[in-house]
Amino acid sequence: MHWSRIKRQQDEMNMVQNGH
């Protein structure tokens, strides 16, 4: 399990939702 990858993806998703 790559938590770093999951956290990064979650952060990107959050950024996209926030930026949209």
VOTI-16974 format. One record per residue: residue in three letters; residue number from 1; y, z, x of N, C-alpha, C in turn. Coordinates in Angstrom, 3 decimals. Last residue first. Example, Ala and Ser with C-alpha at 12.3 -4.5 7.8 and 13.67 -1.06 7.14 Angstrom:
BEGIN
<site><residu>SER</residu><num>2</num><n_yy>-2.250</n_yy><n_zz>7.080</n_zz><n_xx>12.850</n_xx><ca_yy>-1.060</ca_yy><ca_zz>7.140</ca_zz><ca_xx>13.670</ca_xx><c_yy>0.030</c_yy><c_zz>7.870</c_zz><c_xx>12.900</c_xx></site>
<site><residu>ALA</residu><num>1</num><n_yy>-5.690</n_yy><n_zz>7.800</n_zz><n_xx>13.190</n_xx><ca_yy>-4.500</ca_yy><ca_zz>7.800</ca_zz><ca_xx>12.300</ca_xx><c_yy>-3.300</c_yy><c_zz>7.800</c_zz><c_xx>13.200</c_xx></site>
END
This chain:
BEGIN
<site><residu>HIS</residu><num>20</num><n_yy>24.221</n_yy><n_zz>-9.112</n_zz><n_xx>-11.816</n_xx><ca_yy>24.301</ca_yy><ca_zz>-10.094</ca_zz><ca_xx>-12.911</ca_xx><c_yy>25.324</c_yy><c_zz>-9.578</c_zz><c_xx>-13.890</c_xx></site>
<site><residu>GLY</residu><num>19</num><n_yy>24.192</n_yy><n_zz>-6.964</n_zz><n_xx>-10.164</n_xx><ca_yy>25.116</ca_yy><ca_zz>-8.052</ca_zz><ca_xx>-9.835</ca_xx><c_yy>25.251</c_yy><c_zz>-9.033</c_zz><c_xx>-10.984</c_xx></site>
<site><residu>ASN</residu><num>18</num><n_yy>22.213</n_yy><n_zz>-5.460</n_zz><n_xx>-11.340</n_xx><ca_yy>23.568</ca_yy><ca_zz>-4.905</ca_zz><ca_xx>-11.255</ca_xx><c_yy>24.581</c_yy><c_zz>-6.020</c_zz><c_xx>-11.022</c_xx></site>
<site><residu>GLN</residu><num>17</num><n_yy>20.036</n_yy><n_zz>-7.115</n_zz><n_xx>-11.050</n_xx><ca_yy>20.415</ca_yy><ca_zz>-6.678</ca_zz><ca_xx>-12.395</ca_xx><c_yy>21.853</c_yy><c_zz>-6.173</c_zz><c_xx>-12.394</c_xx></site>
<site><residu>VAL</residu><num>16</num><n_yy>20.040</n_yy><n_zz>-7.346</n_zz><n_xx>-8.250</n_xx><ca_yy>20.179</ca_yy><ca_zz>-8.551</ca_zz><ca_xx>-9.088</ca_xx><c_yy>20.658</c_yy><c_zz>-8.153</c_zz><c_xx>-10.481</c_xx></site>
<site><residu>MET</residu><num>15</num><n_yy>19.603</n_yy><n_zz>-4.721</n_zz><n_xx>-7.517</n_xx><ca_yy>20.838</ca_yy><ca_zz>-5.392</ca_zz><ca_xx>-7.095</ca_xx><c_yy>21.092</c_yy><c_zz>-6.613</c_zz><c_xx>-7.978</c_xx></site>
<site><residu>ASN</residu><num>14</num><n_yy>17.084</n_yy><n_zz>-4.312</n_zz><n_xx>-8.562</n_xx><ca_yy>18.199</ca_yy><ca_zz>-3.501</ca_zz><ca_xx>-9.050</ca_xx><c_yy>19.524</c_yy><c_zz>-4.186</c_zz><c_xx>-8.721</c_xx></site>
<site><residu>MET</residu><num>13</num><n_yy>15.647</n_yy><n_zz>-6.097</n_zz><n_xx>-7.010</n_xx><ca_yy>15.678</ca_yy><ca_zz>-6.282</ca_zz><ca_xx>-8.469</ca_xx><c_yy>16.866</c_yy><c_zz>-5.526</c_zz><c_xx>-9.054</c_xx></site>
<site><residu>GLU</residu><num>12</num><n_yy>16.009</n_yy><n_zz>-4.944</n_zz><n_xx>-4.513</n_xx><ca_yy>16.524</ca_yy><ca_zz>-6.298</ca_zz><ca_xx>-4.760</ca_xx><c_yy>16.640</c_yy><c_zz>-6.531</c_zz><c_xx>-6.266</c_xx></site>
<site><residu>ASP</residu><num>11</num><n_yy>14.707</n_yy><n_zz>-2.539</n_zz><n_xx>-4.877</n_xx><ca_yy>16.136</ca_yy><ca_zz>-2.528</ca_zz><ca_xx>-4.552</ca_xx><c_yy>16.735</c_yy><c_zz>-3.899</c_zz><c_xx>-4.859</c_xx></site>
<site><residu>GLN</residu><num>10</num><n_yy>12.134</n_yy><n_zz>-3.437</n_zz><n_xx>-5.274</n_xx><ca_yy>12.806</ca_yy><ca_zz>-2.709</ca_zz><ca_xx>-6.360</ca_xx><c_yy>14.312</c_yy><c_zz>-2.727</c_zz><c_xx>-6.133</c_xx></site>
<site><residu>GLN</residu><num>9</num><n_yy>11.641</n_yy><n_zz>-4.530</n_zz><n_xx>-2.789</n_xx><ca_yy>11.643</ca_yy><ca_zz>-5.414</ca_zz><ca_xx>-3.957</ca_xx><c_yy>12.377</c_yy><c_zz>-4.731</c_zz><c_xx>-5.116</c_xx></site>
<site><residu>ARG</residu><num>8</num><n_yy>11.757</n_yy><n_zz>-2.238</n_zz><n_xx>-1.241</n_xx><ca_yy>12.711</ca_yy><ca_zz>-3.351</ca_zz><ca_xx>-0.958</ca_xx><c_yy>12.772</c_yy><c_zz>-4.250</c_zz><c_xx>-2.207</c_xx></site>
<site><residu>LYS</residu><num>7</num><n_yy>9.651</n_yy><n_zz>-0.772</n_zz><n_xx>-2.232</n_xx><ca_yy>11.028</ca_yy><ca_zz>-0.224</ca_zz><ca_xx>-2.354</ca_xx><c_yy>12.034</c_yy><c_zz>-1.348</c_zz><c_xx>-2.180</c_xx></site>
<site><residu>ILE</residu><num>6</num><n_yy>7.560</n_yy><n_zz>-2.474</n_zz><n_xx>-1.491</n_xx><ca_yy>7.823</ca_yy><ca_zz>-2.201</ca_zz><ca_xx>-2.914</ca_xx><c_yy>9.256</c_yy><c_zz>-1.705</c_zz><c_xx>-3.100</c_xx></site>
<site><residu>ARG</residu><num>5</num><n_yy>7.737</n_yy><n_zz>-2.359</n_zz><n_xx>1.286</n_xx><ca_yy>7.885</ca_yy><ca_zz>-3.658</ca_zz><ca_xx>0.596</ca_xx><c_yy>8.236</c_yy><c_zz>-3.411</c_zz><c_xx>-0.879</c_xx></site>
<site><residu>SER</residu><num>4</num><n_yy>7.277</n_yy><n_zz>0.335</n_zz><n_xx>1.709</n_xx><ca_yy>8.536</ca_yy><ca_zz>-0.270</ca_zz><ca_xx>2.195</ca_xx><c_yy>8.778</c_yy><c_zz>-1.576</c_zz><c_xx>1.441</c_xx></site>
<site><residu>TRP</residu><num>3</num><n_yy>4.729</n_yy><n_zz>0.716</n_zz><n_xx>0.801</n_xx><ca_yy>5.837</ca_yy><ca_zz>1.287</ca_zz><ca_xx>0.026</ca_xx><c_yy>7.165</c_yy><c_zz>0.633</c_zz><c_xx>0.409</c_xx></site>
<site><residu>HIS</residu><num>2</num><n_yy>2.057</n_yy><n_zz>-1.013</n_zz><n_xx>0.695</n_xx><ca_yy>3.293</ca_yy><ca_zz>-1.091</ca_zz><ca_xx>1.504</ca_xx><c_yy>4.470</c_yy><c_zz>-0.574</c_zz><c_xx>0.677</c_xx></site>
<site><residu>MET</residu><num>1</num><n_yy>-1.208</n_yy><n_zz>0.000</n_zz><n_xx>0.860</n_xx><ca_yy>0.000</ca_yy><ca_zz>0.000</ca_zz><ca_xx>0.000</ca_xx><c_yy>1.248</c_yy><c_zz>0.000</c_zz><c_xx>0.888</c_xx></site>
END
